[in-house]
Amino acid sequence: MDCDPTFAGACSSSEPHLLPQGDLNDIARDLKLSKNEAELLGSSLKGWNLLRQDTKMCFYSGRHEEFKDFFYLENGVVFCNDVCSVMEVLGHEYNPDQWRLFIDSSN
């Protein structure tokens, strides 16, 4: 195998370069991949053993999207401003006599 000295390290090892978490994220971002495309890329690279063992693949669903318009943040407090609509989206009938207010004051 001939090596071109212009490219340092080009022939220094026959071991594959395993991608760490940051590189995988950068590649997905640089290629402007959708969430599904990034998931497919990560899955393929993992299947081909091209990712480091400590690389984690996390994909978040968008289940919150249909509810985000019902919740508001004001002065550090998040609250639901339209309980009837939330219950409708969840497929429940809203009867105020059957529901109680829950306040979570955790930070």
Protein Blocks (a to p, Z undefined) as FASTA:
>chain_A
ZZdfklghklmpccdcdddfklmmmmmmmnopafklmmmmmmmmmmnopacfklccdddd
fklmmmmmmpcceehiacdfblmlmmmmnopacdfklpccdddfbZZ
